[in-house]
């Protein structure tokens, strides 16, 4: 059993990717993004050390959130587990503070946005990965000094 990370260690983005694929597969290929984040916090939270929990460089959020975002982005770019956004219009009788409301033909609708992570079929993501590998490198607009990274810890909870 993995204990807490030591100072200077952080769970790797690769570990988060493996966990994300595992979780989305177990949930029949689709899971809400906020639920996925909760599952990651629940599975990894007891293992995060001081480096995982503190902001890294000029970031405002902790290192673990940056690594989870990198993991999701990497899976999305390769077409393995992609981000899918859906907006639902729910009919309502009155407005509430904080709701996004649209009026259509005199009727009120609350707009609810859901973000999902969807596991694509293998044939689809292999084609997407092949295209990603052959892409032209993006123009680099900013040159910045790369931050020294913590020691990457590979760990996927069961």
Legacy VTK file of the C-alpha trace (Angstrom):
# vtk DataFile Version 3.0
C-alpha trace
ASCII
DATASET POLYDATA
POINTS 158 float
0.000 0.000 0.000
1.335 3.418 -0.993
1.817 5.903 1.840
1.890 9.693 1.586
4.271 11.278 -0.889
7.368 12.828 0.585
8.394 16.445 0.052
9.553 16.880 -3.555
7.371 14.028 -4.877
4.120 14.339 -6.838
1.732 11.816 -8.384
2.474 11.708 -12.117
0.037 12.785 -14.825
0.503 9.299 -16.346
-0.869 7.722 -13.161
-3.887 10.007 -13.271
-4.414 9.072 -16.942
-4.449 5.367 -16.114
-6.892 6.003 -13.273
-9.174 8.114 -15.492
-9.295 5.436 -18.213
-9.998 2.776 -15.561
-12.826 4.776 -13.949
-14.483 5.809 -17.217
-14.309 2.208 -18.479
-15.933 0.969 -15.251
-18.732 3.528 -15.756
-19.655 2.198 -19.224
-17.553 4.764 -21.081
-19.020 8.004 -19.746
-18.736 9.889 -16.457
-19.531 13.445 -15.418
-16.370 15.528 -15.066
-17.206 16.795 -11.580
-17.873 13.229 -10.383
-14.557 12.137 -11.877
-12.777 14.901 -9.954
-14.431 13.708 -6.733
-13.312 10.121 -7.440
-9.742 11.316 -8.022
-9.754 13.272 -4.740
-11.179 10.289 -2.877
-8.718 7.783 -4.347
-5.570 9.902 -4.186
-6.246 12.390 -1.368
-4.741 10.282 1.403
-1.534 9.824 -0.635
-0.862 13.474 -1.492
2.131 14.955 0.222
3.193 18.581 0.678
4.332 18.987 -2.955
0.987 17.722 -4.302
-0.948 20.105 -2.062
0.978 23.344 -2.673
0.850 25.572 -5.751
3.738 24.958 -8.132
5.543 27.877 -9.709
3.140 30.740 -10.415
0.030 28.558 -10.367
-2.785 29.405 -7.976
-3.993 25.828 -7.624
-2.186 22.838 -6.085
0.226 20.667 -8.082
-2.174 17.694 -8.067
-4.821 19.750 -9.890
-2.247 20.763 -12.511
-1.262 17.113 -13.036
-4.922 16.022 -13.291
-5.551 18.789 -15.862
-2.473 17.625 -17.814
-3.729 14.038 -17.678
-7.188 14.990 -18.960
-5.696 17.197 -21.665
-3.346 14.435 -22.810
-6.191 11.905 -23.056
-8.350 14.462 -24.854
-5.642 15.383 -27.396
-4.979 11.735 -28.178
-8.718 11.048 -28.497
-8.836 8.356 -25.798
-11.109 9.960 -23.197
-12.542 13.171 -24.590
-14.400 16.104 -23.074
-18.055 16.374 -24.066
-20.218 19.330 -23.084
-23.991 19.329 -23.135
-26.479 22.058 -22.270
-29.995 21.170 -21.169
-32.941 23.583 -21.132
-35.209 22.740 -18.181
-38.608 24.427 -18.042
-39.127 26.441 -14.857
-41.912 28.575 -13.416
-39.746 31.210 -11.724
-36.171 32.491 -11.711
-33.713 31.796 -8.879
-30.522 33.729 -8.106
-27.458 32.188 -9.752
-29.396 30.371 -12.478
-28.794 30.951 -16.164
-32.290 31.487 -17.551
-33.532 31.941 -21.109
-36.965 33.070 -22.172
-38.459 31.362 -25.226
-41.923 32.346 -26.475
-42.832 33.672 -23.042
-41.685 30.520 -21.193
-38.703 30.330 -18.849
-35.977 27.723 -19.220
-33.040 27.121 -16.912
-29.862 26.303 -18.838
-27.814 23.596 -17.126
-24.358 22.789 -18.463
-22.937 19.284 -17.980
-19.374 18.294 -18.825
-18.624 14.620 -19.338
-15.548 12.511 -20.023
-16.259 9.944 -22.735
-14.152 6.908 -23.636
-13.991 6.601 -27.416
-13.824 3.231 -29.212
-10.273 1.977 -29.742
-10.417 2.266 -33.544
-11.434 5.918 -33.226
-8.760 6.945 -30.775
-6.011 5.054 -32.596
-6.792 7.100 -35.732
-6.898 10.306 -33.667
-3.598 9.435 -31.992
-1.994 8.775 -35.378
-3.135 12.198 -36.627
-1.913 13.820 -33.404
1.547 12.246 -33.867
1.821 13.644 -37.421
0.590 17.150 -36.593
2.716 20.168 -37.281
4.286 21.525 -34.099
2.500 24.665 -32.898
4.186 28.042 -33.214
5.793 28.841 -29.922
4.929 32.380 -28.953
6.482 32.497 -25.509
9.845 31.356 -24.387
9.921 30.687 -20.713
12.249 28.955 -18.363
10.940 25.495 -17.589
10.299 24.891 -13.925
12.139 22.032 -12.274
9.550 19.335 -11.691
9.105 17.209 -8.577
9.998 13.522 -8.603
7.144 11.761 -10.417
5.460 9.031 -8.392
3.568 6.423 -10.425
0.642 5.089 -8.419
-2.842 3.981 -9.498
-5.237 3.032 -6.677
-7.083 -0.252 -6.999
LINES 1 159
158 0 1 2 3 4 5 6 7 8 9 10 11 12 13 14 15 16 17 18 19 20 21 22 23 24 25 26 27 28 29 30 31 32 33 34 35 36 37 38 39 40 41 42 43 44 45 46 47 48 49 50 51 52 53 54 55 56 57 58 59 60 61 62 63 64 65 66 67 68 69 70 71 72 73 74 75 76 77 78 79 80 81 82 83 84 85 86 87 88 89 90 91 92 93 94 95 96 97 98 99 100 101 102 103 104 105 106 107 108 109 110 111 112 113 114 115 116 117 118 119 120 121 122 123 124 125 126 127 128 129 130 131 132 133 134 135 136 137 138 139 140 141 142 143 144 145 146 147 148 149 150 151 152 153 154 155 156 157
